């Protein structure tokens, strides 16, 4: 088989292997049989919530198993067609079959990512919190660039973005911002972006045109719906109000409508100022706190299972998950998976899917990659 076709076959088989491993194939088949039997039981609908949960799990398993089997069948058929074409010297047929393999490889990658988005909160909306590190204007500007990057990523996927909280930098960019991204699987995709992001460039704020390194942190946590219970003791909260700030005009209030809530046992702080009403800001901040506490619980579960913890770290050197180099060369490099891009402008314009897919896969395999950072 020609090298191009073999490369596609290898990629497809890798995706299929990961899918089977993630689903725990034999267990998934048994579980689907159990769910099909339960759906046939008329008493299931005596409890509407339980019935919805069963139907949701059944649909997810059925789709994942069906997609895996379909790809396996198409892979075998296309591979046989290529071997036949090559044996007969039919270049046109071989080329068409190779193109079909390329399309199948792309489909297998998408199906793999969709199957990986089956966590308890993966389908939920998500908060994306961005904070600039030390470095003043440089870091503030970088944080502003990250805010735009995630906004553009969401728009590429047809997701809705709301600005929940915003603190402008003194000269440029932002000190911090919290985005609320709404849409199917928003948290599942974005959750792998939590960590410190490093930028290397010639500073537009340096008259000597020197290279600068800036850091900003990103923390992603899911919006919690009514199906997930998070207990909060009101006596463990400190609630402060302050005057909202912004870029000017309608963004500046004349009353103390902004709300900051501190969860004393964990030190978690959330705040909201995008609403005119203090009551509405308090309700949104409370929702953020529930989400943060739930994300903390998810991180603790993952830490117990994988001996890793994707929580906040110092916003500085040695903690970054990804480096973005704009000068003297063009490169974005993920330090967890080794995925790179030589088009930083595209990445900063929201082209993040390859990085997210690799990080999701890594969570399943648990395989670590030795990756050196870039200068």
Secondary structure by P-SEA (a helix, b strand, c coil): ccaaaaaaaaaaaaaaaaaaaaaaaaaaaaaaaaaaaaaacccccccaaaaaaaaaaaaaaaaaaaaaaaaaaaaaaaaaaaaaaaaaccaaaaaaaaaaaaaaaaaaaaaaaaaacccccccbbbbbbbbbccccaaaaaaaaaaaaaaaaaaaaabbbbbbcbbbbcccccccbbbbbbbcccccccccccccbbbbbccccccccbbbbbbbbbbbbbbbccccbbbbbccccbbbbbbbbbccccccccccccbbbbbbccccbbbbbcccccaaaaaaaaaaaaaaaaaaaaaaaaaaaaccccccccccccccccbbbbccccccccccccccccccaaaaaacccaaaaaaaaaaaaacccccccccc
